[in-house]
Amino acid sequence: MIEHIVLFKIKPNTTDEQSSRMLRRLLELREKAPGILEVSAGANFSERSRGFTHGFVVRFKDRAALDAYLPHPEHQAVVQECVRPIAEEVLVVDFEKI
């Protein structure tokens, strides 16, 4: 099982509507890309976040599913339309659960 963790540092002038839309669209990927077992997303509330404001976690059945997800047209559309316009920085960690 693969965990795909994405942290977003949203630009200061971003509206709540824009960040909510990004999270909503990310969560919708569960139904659009094969191999996704579970997704979760939300706004950060920790003071230890080093400025990262939102998180997104995807659980994939295997590495092949992650590899297919990254270039998937639905994923790329969300990145282009919802993430890039408002994200100042993005941090990604992928690991296989042990």
Buried (B, 14 or more C-beta within 10 A) or exposed (E): BBBBEBBBBBBEEBEEEBBEBBBEBBBEBBEBBEBBEEBEBEEBEEEEEEEBBBBBBBBBEEEEBBEBBEEBEBBEEBBEEBBEEBBEEBEEEBEEEE
